[in-house]
Amino acid sequence: MRRLLIVSPHFPPVNAPDMQRVRMSLPFFRESGWEPMVLAVEPGGTESLDPLLSATLPADVPIERVPSLPPGLTRPLGVGNVALRSLPWLYRAGSNLIKRRQIDLVYFSTTMFLSMPLGRVWRRRFGVPFVLDIQDPWLSDYYETHPDAAPPRKYAAAHRLHATLEPWTMKKVGGLIAVSDAYIATLRRRYPWIREDCCARIPFAASENDVAYVQKHPQKNTVFSRTPGTTHGVYIGRGGDDIAPALRILFSAVNRIRGTESGLSEPLLHFVGTDYATDSRARKTVDTIAAEAGGPLKVFERTSRIPYFEALQVMQDADFLVLVGSDDPQYTASKVYPYLLSGKPIVAVVHEKSGLVPLLRTTGAVVVTFGSNGSDAPIEQLSRELAQMLRRLPFTLNLSPEAADACSAREMTRAQCSVFDRVLQAA
C-alpha cells in the first residue's frame, strides 16, 4: 500500500468548498492502493464551521492539524490567507510526516495556493513527488483580459506573488489534476515540461451518502419557507463580477416572463453564500445586478455561506436550481454534480465555450449559453424555455444510473489515484 500525504489547509469542520474533494474521497483511496493521511490547519478565526462535516470523516484516516497565526493579528498587515498564516507549521509537520510515515507522494488539494510551493521544497529535500489539484486558476489573467471588471483589493500584490510562485512550483511538479481541461491546457502551454499523461480533468464529485444523510436527517432550512403559490429557485455559490453577464440574462428573462405569461407561479430567486468574507467585508454583487434589471424581480441575496448539509437540504426544498456561469469559459462550477444528484430541475446560463454545456444538455436541464456579442437571443431562448419549465413543475431531472455512477466520489477517487500511479511511474 503506497502512502499518500494530502495537504488541505481547510478541512472539516471548516465549511469551505476547496476541501470537499478530499472529504468525499477519503473512504475510497485504499480501494486503489493508497493509504491516505491529511495535513490541515486547525479551525479558528472567522471561518464558517459545520460540525456535521467532521462526522463524515473515516475514523481510521490520520489527520494532522497545525496552528496558524490569528487573523486578527495578521489582517492589519494585509495577510488573511490561512496558508500564509500557517506556512511554518505546515512545513514542519509535513516534513516530519514524510520522514516518519515514508510518504510516497504529496497531494495538494486546495485553493490555498500559497501552500503549494512546499511541494517543491519537500521534493528537493526528500525526493517525494507531488501532484497539484487546480480547482481555480492560480495565476489568473482574468482582470487583464476583462478591463471592465473591478479587481479586488490587494489584487496587484497578490498577482505579483503568484506570478513568482506558480512557475517556481511548476518547475518540479509531478502531475496536475484540474476541474477544467482549459486549466490544464493553460498550464501546459506555460510549462511544457509537464507530462500530458500525468494530467487529468477530474470534476468535483457528488456524494450519495451525503444526500442519503439529509433525507434521513432533515436539516433546518434558514433560507426560505414554503408558502402556497410560491416557486423557489436556488443558487448556492459565490457571486462576483464575472457572473454578471449570466445574471443579466437570467433576470431579463424572468422579467419578460412576468410581463408576457399569465398563470405562472411567481419565481423567488435565492442566492446563497455569494461572498467568501464572513464579516462586514462581505459584498453583495447579485442584488446590484437585480436592481439594474428592475421590474417585478424578487431576488434575495445572502452573502454568508450556510452549513454544507443545510445547503443540501435547501437544494432538496427548492423547486428548481439555478446555475449562472462565469464569463471566463475556463471556469467550472463545483456544484454541478451535487445539483444533478439532487434530481431537481436546473436552469443554467453559462458561457458557450464552457465544458459544462455537453454534460448539462444530456440531463434535460434548461441550458442557455452566451458569448461576447451581447445578443438578445439568450434572453429570448431562456424566457421561452423557463416558462415551459415552470409550467411542468414539479418534476425530477433525468440522470441515468451510468451518469450517477460516473460522478460518484468512488469513481472520482479512482481517477485521482490513476494520476498518482502514473506520476510514481514517471518519477
C-alpha positions in Angstrom: 0.0 0.0 0.0 1.5 3.3 -1.1 1.4 6.2 1.4 -0.3 9.5 0.4 0.0 12.8 2.2 -2.9 15.1 1.4 -2.3 18.8 2.1 -5.7 20.5 2.6 -5.4 23.6 4.9 -9.2 23.9 5.0 -10.7 20.8 6.5 -13.8 19.8 8.5 -15.3 21.2 10.5 -14.4 24.2 8.3 -17.1 24.6 5.7 -15.0 25.6 2.7 -15.6 24.3 -0.9 -12.0 23.5 -1.6 -11.8 20.6 0.9 -14.8 18.8 -0.4 -12.9 16.7 -3.0 -10.7 15.3 -0.3 -13.5 14.8 2.2 -15.6 12.8 -0.3 -12.6 10.8 -1.5 -11.1 9.7 1.9 -13.2 6.5 2.2 -12.1 5.2 -1.2 -8.3 5.8 -1.5 -7.4 2.4 -0.1 -9.5 0.6 -2.8 -7.0 1.9 -5.3 -3.9 1.0 -3.2 -3.3 4.3 -1.5 -3.1 4.8 2.3 -4.2 8.5 2.9 -3.3 10.9 5.7 -4.3 14.5 5.9 -2.3 17.7 6.8 -4.7 20.5 7.7 -4.9 23.7 9.7 -6.7 23.9 13.0 -10.0 25.7 12.6 -10.3 29.2 14.0 -10.6 32.8 13.2 -13.6 33.8 11.2 -14.1 30.6 9.3 -17.5 29.1 8.7 -17.9 25.8 10.6 -20.1 22.8 10.1 -19.6 20.1 12.8 -21.6 17.6 10.8 -18.9 17.5 8.2 -16.5 16.0 10.8 -18.9 13.2 11.4 -18.5 12.1 7.7 -14.7 11.5 8.0 -13.4 7.9 8.3 -12.2 7.3 11.8 -9.2 5.4 10.6 -7.6 8.1 8.5 -4.9 10.1 10.4 -5.4 13.9 10.4 -2.5 16.1 11.5 -3.6 19.7 12.3 -1.3 22.6 12.7 -1.8 26.0 14.2 -1.8 29.4 12.4 -1.3 33.0 13.3 -4.7 34.5 14.4 -6.3 36.5 11.5 -6.9 39.4 14.0 -3.2 39.7 14.4 -2.2 39.4 10.7 -5.1 41.1 8.9 -3.9 44.7 9.9 -0.7 43.7 8.0 -2.8 42.7 4.9 -2.4 39.0 5.5 -5.6 36.9 5.8 -4.7 33.8 3.7 -4.7 30.7 6.0 -1.9 29.0 4.1 0.4 32.0 4.6 -0.6 32.3 8.3 0.2 28.6 8.9 3.1 28.1 6.5 6.0 27.4 9.0 3.8 24.8 10.9 2.7 23.2 7.6 6.3 22.9 6.5 7.5 21.4 9.8 4.6 19.0 10.2 4.8 17.9 6.6 8.5 17.3 6.8 8.0 15.1 9.9 5.2 13.1 8.3 7.2 12.5 5.1 10.1 11.2 7.1 8.2 9.3 9.8 5.5 7.8 7.6 7.7 7.2 4.5 5.4 9.1 2.2 5.4 8.1 -1.4 3.5 11.1 -2.9 2.2 14.5 -1.7 -1.2 15.7 -3.0 -2.2 19.4 -2.6 -6.0 19.7 -3.0 -6.9 23.3 -2.0 -7.3 26.8 -3.4 -4.8 28.0 -0.8 -2.2 28.2 -3.4 0.5 29.6 -1.1 0.8 26.2 0.4 1.7 24.6 -2.9 5.4 25.7 -3.1 6.0 23.4 -0.2 5.7 20.6 -2.7 8.9 21.7 -4.5 10.6 22.2 -1.1 9.8 18.7 0.0 10.7 17.3 -3.4 14.2 18.8 -3.1 14.7 17.7 0.5 13.1 14.2 0.5 12.8 13.3 -3.2 9.0 12.8 -2.9 6.9 13.7 -6.0 3.9 15.9 -5.7 0.6 16.5 -7.5 -1.5 19.7 -7.6 -5.3 19.8 -7.7 -6.1 23.1 -9.6 -9.6 23.9 -8.5 -9.3 27.6 -9.6 -6.7 29.3 -11.7 -3.6 30.0 -9.6 -2.0 32.7 -11.7 -5.1 34.3 -13.4 -5.1 36.9 -16.1 -8.9 37.5 -15.8 -8.7 41.1 -14.8 -6.1 41.8 -17.5 -8.5 40.4 -20.2 -11.6 41.9 -18.6 -10.7 45.6 -18.0 -14.3 46.5 -17.1 -14.2 44.2 -14.1 -13.0 45.7 -10.8 -10.2 43.7 -9.3 -10.3 43.0 -5.6 -8.3 44.9 -3.1 -4.6 43.8 -2.9 -5.0 42.1 -6.4 -1.9 43.7 -7.8 0.3 42.5 -4.9 -1.2 39.0 -4.9 -0.8 38.7 -8.7 2.9 39.6 -8.5 3.4 36.9 -5.7 1.5 34.3 -7.7 3.5 35.2 -10.9 6.6 34.3 -9.0 5.5 31.2 -7.0 3.4 29.4 -9.7 6.3 28.9 -12.2 8.8 28.2 -9.4 6.5 25.4 -8.1 5.5 24.0 -11.5 9.2 23.5 -12.4 9.2 20.3 -10.3 5.5 19.3 -10.2 4.9 15.6 -10.9 1.3 15.9 -12.2 -1.8 18.0 -12.3 -5.5 17.4 -11.6 -8.0 20.1 -12.6 -11.7 20.6 -12.8 -11.3 22.0 -16.3 -9.5 20.9 -19.4 -8.7 24.6 -20.1 -6.8 24.9 -16.8 -4.5 22.0 -17.8 -4.1 23.3 -21.3 -3.1 26.8 -20.0 -0.6 25.4 -17.5 1.0 23.0 -20.1 1.4 25.9 -22.5 3.2 27.9 -19.8 5.2 24.9 -18.6 5.6 22.4 -21.5 7.7 20.0 -19.4 4.6 18.9 -17.5 3.8 15.4 -18.9 0.4 15.1 -20.6 -0.1 11.6 -19.3 0.4 12.9 -15.7 -2.5 15.3 -16.0 -6.3 14.7 -15.8 -9.5 16.6 -15.8 -11.5 15.4 -12.8 -14.7 17.2 -11.9 -15.9 17.6 -8.3 -17.8 14.5 -7.2 -21.2 14.2 -5.6 -21.8 12.1 -2.5 -24.8 9.8 -2.5 -24.0 9.2 1.2 -24.4 12.9 1.9 -27.8 13.1 0.1 -29.0 10.0 1.9 -28.0 11.5 5.2 -30.1 14.6 4.6 -33.0 12.5 3.5 -32.8 10.5 6.8 -31.9 13.5 9.0 -33.7 16.6 7.6 -31.9 19.9 8.3 -33.3 23.3 9.2 -33.8 25.5 6.1 -33.0 29.0 7.1 -33.1 30.4 3.5 -36.8 30.2 2.8 -40.0 28.6 4.0 -42.7 27.1 1.7 -45.9 29.1 1.3 -48.7 28.3 -1.2 -48.4 29.8 -4.6 -44.6 30.4 -4.5 -41.9 28.8 -6.6 -38.4 28.9 -5.2 -35.3 28.9 -7.4 -31.9 28.5 -5.6 -28.3 29.3 -6.4 -25.7 28.2 -4.0 -22.2 29.5 -4.6 -20.0 32.6 -5.0 -21.0 35.8 -6.7 -18.6 38.2 -8.4 -18.3 40.5 -11.4 -17.6 37.5 -13.8 -21.1 36.1 -13.4 -22.8 39.4 -14.1 -23.5 38.7 -17.8 -25.3 35.4 -16.9 -27.3 37.2 -14.1 -28.4 39.9 -16.5 -29.7 37.3 -18.9 -31.5 35.4 -16.1 -33.1 38.5 -14.6 -34.2 39.9 -18.0 -35.8 36.5 -18.9 -37.7 36.4 -15.6 -38.9 39.9 -16.1 -40.0 39.1 -19.6 -42.0 36.1 -18.4 -43.7 38.1 -15.8 -44.8 40.6 -18.4 -45.9 38.2 -21.1 -47.0 34.9 -19.4 -50.1 34.6 -17.3 -51.0 31.8 -14.8 -47.4 31.1 -13.8 -46.3 31.0 -10.2 -44.0 33.9 -9.3 -40.4 32.6 -9.1 -38.5 33.8 -6.0 -34.7 33.6 -6.6 -32.4 32.9 -3.7 -28.6 33.4 -4.0 -26.8 31.9 -1.0 -23.1 32.2 0.0 -22.1 34.7 -2.6 -19.1 36.1 -0.8 -16.2 34.3 1.0 -15.9 37.0 3.6 -17.9 36.3 6.8 -17.9 39.7 8.3 -18.5 43.4 7.4 -16.2 42.9 4.4 -18.8 40.8 2.6 -20.0 42.5 -0.6 -23.3 41.9 -2.3 -23.0 41.6 -6.1 -26.2 39.9 -7.1 -28.6 42.5 -5.6 -26.8 45.2 -7.6 -27.5 43.4 -10.9 -31.1 42.7 -9.8 -31.6 46.4 -9.1 -30.3 47.3 -12.5 -32.7 44.9 -14.1 -35.6 46.5 -12.3 -39.1 45.1 -13.0 -41.0 42.8 -10.7 -38.0 40.6 -9.8 -37.9 39.0 -6.4 -34.2 38.3 -5.6 -32.8 37.5 -2.2 -29.0 37.5 -1.7 -27.4 36.1 1.3 -23.6 36.6 1.2 -22.7 34.3 4.1 -22.3 30.6 3.5 -24.6 28.1 5.1 -23.6 24.7 6.6 -23.0 22.1 3.9 -25.8 19.8 5.0 -28.2 22.7 5.2 -27.2 23.6 1.6 -28.2 20.1 0.5 -31.5 20.5 2.3 -32.1 23.8 0.6 -31.5 22.1 -2.7 -34.0 19.4 -1.8 -36.6 22.0 -0.8 -36.1 24.1 -3.9 -38.5 23.9 -6.9 -35.5 24.4 -9.2 -31.8 25.1 -9.1 -30.0 28.0 -10.8 -26.6 27.7 -12.3 -25.0 31.0 -13.5 -21.6 30.6 -15.1 -18.6 32.9 -15.4 -17.8 34.9 -18.5 -14.4 33.1 -18.2 -15.0 29.9 -20.2 -12.3 28.1 -18.2 -14.4 28.3 -15.0 -16.2 25.1 -14.0 -18.7 25.3 -11.1 -18.0 22.8 -8.3 -21.8 22.5 -7.6 -22.7 20.8 -10.9 -22.7 17.1 -9.8 -24.4 17.8 -6.4 -27.1 19.7 -8.4 -27.5 16.8 -10.7 -27.7 14.3 -7.9 -30.4 16.3 -6.2 -32.8 15.4 -9.0 -34.1 19.0 -9.1 -34.7 20.8 -12.4 -31.8 23.0 -13.3 -31.8 26.4 -15.1 -28.2 27.0 -16.4 -26.9 30.2 -18.1 -23.3 29.5 -19.0 -20.6 30.6 -21.4 -20.9 29.0 -24.9 -17.4 27.5 -24.5 -17.9 26.1 -21.0 -17.2 22.5 -20.6 -20.4 22.2 -18.7 -22.6 22.6 -21.8 -22.5 19.0 -23.2 -23.0 17.4 -19.7 -25.9 19.6 -18.8 -27.7 19.0 -22.1 -27.7 15.3 -21.6 -29.7 15.7 -18.5 -32.7 17.7 -19.8 -31.7 20.8 -17.9 -32.6 24.2 -19.3 -29.3 25.3 -20.8 -28.8 28.8 -22.3 -25.4 29.9 -23.5 -23.9 33.4 -24.1 -20.8 34.7 -25.8 -19.3 38.1 -26.3 -21.7 39.5 -28.9 -24.2 40.9 -26.5 -27.2 39.4 -28.5 -30.7 39.3 -27.0 -31.1 35.7 -28.3 -30.2 34.1 -25.0 -32.8 36.2 -23.2 -35.5 35.2 -25.7 -34.5 31.5 -25.5 -34.4 31.5 -21.7 -37.8 33.3 -21.5 -39.4 30.6 -23.6 -37.7 27.6 -22.0 -38.0 28.8 -18.4 -41.8 29.4 -18.9 -42.2 25.9 -20.2 -40.2 24.5 -17.2 -42.3 26.5 -14.7 -45.5 25.0 -16.1 -44.1 21.5 -15.7 -43.2 21.8 -12.1 -42.8 19.7 -10.0 -40.7 17.1 -11.9 -37.5 15.2 -11.4 -34.4 15.8 -13.6 -33.3 12.8 -15.6 -29.9 11.4 -14.6 -29.1 7.9 -15.8 -27.6 5.4 -13.4 -24.5 5.4 -15.6 -24.1 9.2 -15.2 -24.7 9.0 -11.5 -22.0 6.4 -11.1 -19.6 8.4 -13.3 -19.9 11.4 -11.0 -19.7 9.4 -7.8 -17.0 10.0 -5.2 -15.7 6.4 -5.6 -15.2 6.9 -9.4 -13.5 10.3 -9.0 -11.2 8.9 -6.3 -10.2 6.1 -8.7 -9.4 8.7 -11.3 -7.2 10.7 -8.9 -5.3 7.5 -7.9 -4.7 6.7 -11.5 -2.8 10.0 -11.8 -0.8 9.3 -8.7 0.2 5.9 -10.1 1.4 7.5 -13.4 3.3 10.1 -11.5 5.1 7.5 -9.5 6.0 5.5 -12.6 7.4 8.6 -14.2 9.4 9.8 -11.1 
